[in-house]
Amino acid sequence: MNATDTQPCTIGRCQRAAELGRYTCPQCAELMRRWLCEIEEYTAALNPRPSRGGNTGRCSPGYGSRPPARLDVIAALDPRSVPHAVGPDDIDGDVWSILGTLAGIAKWVADERRRLGEPPEPSRTPTIAGEVRYLLGRIDWCTRQPWVDDLAADLRGLHRQVVGLAGNSTQPLAPCLDCGGPLWPRGNAEVLGVRCGVCGATFDGLELLRLGAAFADRGAA
């Protein structure tokens, strides 16, 4: 792509124009950075202990209806968890390893940089904070690559999973008023607000009341 070329942003369903010489608009580049930061923040809030309530049902004394730990959180925190189907008994869409996924994305970016003539980078022991820091420092470079939409899709998928696990929710709460994307809970034990997984719009405090009123109006229409 020539430095003077412009085109639509390639991220998701974004309709904005990309920056000169890039495949993304500034807003989507910033959104990827925010996803990375929130992946780290929400991961720190993950708790494998089951929350109270839920669809537990009534069981005989001594017999629980749920395991003593949240297996989805344990799988997400295990670097060995595979983020895709690898055999006939595996189900595509299983829990992604947070560290394993971040490390895989970082390796992919590093390999592409080396392939395109960038100097080799020092090896490091993968950590969530380290991989997030590495990718944050490479987002600007990635926005100039034609595969940046694939990068954004991977980050969006991991972000959606981590937010869902931290908020104890596997389904979005409602569609976003701004873009129609999924609204996910912000917070851990209690929902203090919601954030759109597509455009990044947040609703809390009085905004949550506005959101509720808007959906009430829709239901009455």
C-alpha positions as CSV (number, residue, x, y, z in Angstrom):
1,M,0.0,0.0,0.0
2,N,1.3,3.4,-1.0
3,A,1.8,6.0,1.8
4,T,-0.7,8.2,0.0
5,D,-3.4,5.5,-0.4
6,T,-6.6,5.6,1.7
7,Q,-9.2,3.0,2.1
8,P,-12.0,2.0,4.5
9,C,-10.9,0.7,7.9
10,T,-10.6,-3.1,7.7
11,I,-11.5,-3.8,11.3
12,G,-14.9,-5.5,11.8
13,R,-17.8,-3.5,10.5
14,C,-16.1,-0.2,11.0
15,Q,-17.2,2.3,8.3
16,R,-14.6,5.0,9.0
17,A,-11.7,5.8,6.7
18,A,-8.3,4.3,7.5
19,E,-5.4,6.7,8.1
20,L,-3.0,7.4,5.3
21,G,-0.8,4.4,4.7
22,R,-2.7,2.2,7.2
23,Y,-5.4,-0.4,7.2
24,T,-7.2,1.0,10.3
25,C,-8.7,4.2,11.5
26,P,-7.3,5.8,14.7
27,Q,-10.3,4.7,16.7
28,C,-9.9,1.0,15.9
29,A,-6.2,1.2,16.6
30,E,-7.0,2.7,20.0
31,L,-9.7,0.0,20.6
32,M,-7.1,-2.7,20.1
33,R,-4.9,-1.1,22.7
34,R,-7.8,-0.9,25.1
35,W,-8.7,-4.5,24.5
36,L,-5.1,-5.5,25.5
37,C,-5.1,-3.3,28.6
38,E,-8.5,-4.7,29.7
39,I,-7.4,-8.3,29.0
40,E,-4.7,-7.8,31.6
41,E,-7.0,-6.0,34.0
42,Y,-9.8,-8.5,33.8
43,T,-7.4,-11.5,34.1
44,A,-6.2,-10.1,37.4
45,A,-9.8,-10.2,38.6
46,L,-10.5,-13.8,37.6
47,N,-11.5,-16.0,40.5
48,P,-11.8,-19.8,40.1
49,R,-14.1,-20.1,43.1
50,P,-17.8,-20.5,42.1
51,S,-20.0,-17.5,42.7
52,R,-23.1,-17.9,44.8
53,G,-26.5,-18.3,43.2
54,G,-27.1,-19.5,39.6
55,N,-28.8,-22.6,38.3
56,T,-27.7,-25.0,41.0
57,G,-30.9,-26.9,41.6
58,R,-31.7,-28.8,44.8
59,C,-29.5,-31.8,45.6
60,S,-29.3,-34.4,48.3
61,P,-27.0,-33.5,51.2
62,G,-23.4,-34.0,50.3
63,Y,-23.9,-33.8,46.6
64,G,-23.3,-30.5,44.8
65,S,-24.5,-29.7,41.4
66,R,-21.4,-27.8,40.4
67,P,-17.6,-28.6,40.7
68,P,-15.8,-26.9,43.6
69,A,-14.1,-24.6,41.2
70,R,-14.9,-22.8,38.0
71,L,-13.3,-25.0,35.3
72,D,-13.7,-22.3,32.6
73,V,-11.5,-19.9,34.6
74,I,-9.0,-22.6,35.4
75,A,-8.8,-23.5,31.7
76,A,-8.4,-19.8,30.8
77,L,-5.5,-19.4,33.2
78,D,-3.8,-22.6,32.1
79,P,-1.2,-21.9,29.4
80,R,-1.7,-25.4,28.0
81,S,-5.4,-24.8,27.0
82,V,-5.8,-24.9,23.2
83,P,-7.9,-22.1,21.6
84,H,-9.3,-24.2,18.8
85,A,-10.4,-27.7,18.0
86,V,-7.5,-30.1,17.5
87,G,-9.2,-33.5,17.3
88,P,-12.5,-35.3,16.8
89,D,-13.4,-35.0,20.5
90,D,-12.7,-31.3,20.8
91,I,-15.3,-28.6,20.4
92,D,-14.4,-25.5,18.5
93,G,-15.1,-22.5,20.8
94,D,-13.7,-24.1,24.0
95,V,-12.0,-21.7,26.5
96,W,-8.9,-20.1,25.2
97,S,-5.7,-20.0,27.3
98,I,-5.2,-16.3,28.0
99,L,-1.4,-16.5,28.3
100,G,-1.1,-19.1,25.5
101,T,-3.2,-16.9,23.2
102,L,-1.4,-13.7,23.9
103,A,2.0,-15.5,23.5
104,G,0.9,-17.0,20.2
105,I,-0.3,-13.6,18.9
106,A,3.0,-12.0,20.0
107,K,5.0,-14.7,18.3
108,W,3.1,-14.3,15.1
109,V,3.7,-10.5,15.2
110,A,7.4,-11.0,15.9
111,D,7.7,-13.6,13.1
112,E,6.1,-11.2,10.6
113,R,8.3,-8.3,11.7
114,R,11.4,-10.5,11.2
115,R,10.1,-11.7,7.8
116,L,9.7,-8.1,6.7
117,G,13.3,-7.2,7.7
118,E,12.8,-5.8,11.2
119,P,15.7,-6.5,13.6
120,P,15.4,-9.7,15.8
121,E,14.0,-9.1,19.2
122,P,15.3,-10.5,22.5
123,S,13.7,-13.6,23.8
124,R,11.7,-13.4,26.9
125,T,9.7,-15.7,29.3
126,P,6.0,-15.2,28.4
127,T,3.8,-13.5,31.0
128,I,0.5,-11.9,30.5
129,A,1.9,-8.4,31.4
130,G,4.9,-8.9,29.2
131,E,2.9,-10.1,26.2
132,V,0.4,-7.2,26.6
133,R,3.3,-4.7,26.9
134,Y,5.0,-6.2,23.8
135,L,1.8,-6.0,21.7
136,L,0.9,-2.5,22.9
137,G,4.3,-1.4,21.5
138,R,3.6,-3.0,18.1
139,I,0.0,-2.0,17.4
140,D,1.1,1.1,15.5
141,W,3.3,-1.1,13.2
142,C,0.5,-3.7,12.9
143,T,-1.9,-1.1,11.6
144,R,0.3,-0.9,8.4
145,Q,0.0,-4.6,7.7
146,P,-2.8,-6.1,5.6
147,W,-3.5,-8.8,8.2
148,V,-4.3,-6.4,11.0
149,D,-8.0,-7.3,10.8
150,D,-7.0,-10.9,11.8
151,L,-5.1,-9.5,14.7
152,A,-8.1,-7.5,15.8
153,A,-10.4,-10.5,15.5
154,D,-8.1,-12.5,17.8
155,L,-7.9,-9.7,20.3
156,R,-11.6,-9.1,20.2
157,G,-12.3,-12.8,20.8
158,L,-9.9,-13.1,23.7
159,H,-11.2,-9.8,25.2
160,R,-14.8,-11.0,25.0
161,Q,-13.9,-14.3,26.7
162,V,-12.0,-12.6,29.6
163,V,-14.7,-10.0,30.2
164,G,-17.3,-12.7,30.2
165,L,-15.3,-14.8,32.7
166,A,-14.6,-11.9,35.0
167,G,-18.2,-10.7,34.9
168,N,-19.5,-14.3,35.5
169,S,-21.4,-14.0,32.2
170,T,-21.1,-15.9,28.9
171,Q,-23.8,-14.0,27.1
172,P,-23.9,-10.2,26.4
173,L,-26.4,-8.3,28.5
174,A,-28.0,-6.3,25.7
175,P,-27.2,-4.7,22.4
176,C,-25.3,-1.4,22.4
177,L,-27.4,1.7,21.7
178,D,-24.6,3.2,19.6
179,C,-23.7,0.4,17.2
180,G,-25.8,-2.7,18.2
181,G,-22.8,-4.6,19.4
182,P,-22.8,-6.8,22.5
183,L,-22.8,-5.1,25.9
184,W,-20.6,-7.0,28.5
185,P,-20.5,-6.4,32.3
186,R,-17.7,-4.4,33.8
187,G,-16.6,-5.5,37.2
188,N,-16.2,-8.8,39.0
189,A,-18.7,-9.7,41.8
190,E,-21.2,-7.0,40.9
191,V,-22.1,-5.4,37.6
192,L,-21.1,-1.7,38.0
193,G,-21.4,-0.9,34.3
194,V,-21.3,-2.3,30.8
195,R,-19.0,-1.9,27.8
196,C,-19.7,-2.6,24.2
197,G,-17.4,-5.3,22.7
198,V,-17.5,-3.6,19.3
199,C,-17.3,0.2,19.6
200,G,-16.1,0.4,23.2
201,A,-18.9,2.6,24.4
202,T,-19.4,2.4,28.2
203,F,-22.5,2.9,30.3
204,D,-22.4,3.3,34.0
205,G,-24.2,5.4,36.7
206,L,-26.8,7.6,35.1
207,E,-25.9,6.2,31.7
208,L,-27.1,2.8,32.9
209,L,-30.5,4.4,33.7
210,R,-30.6,6.0,30.2
211,L,-29.8,2.5,28.7
212,G,-32.6,0.9,30.7
213,A,-35.1,3.6,29.8
214,A,-34.2,3.2,26.1
215,F,-34.8,-0.5,26.2
216,A,-38.0,0.0,28.1
217,D,-39.2,2.4,25.3
218,R,-38.3,-0.2,22.7
219,G,-40.3,-2.8,24.5
220,A,-43.3,-0.6,24.7
221,A,-43.1,0.4,21.0
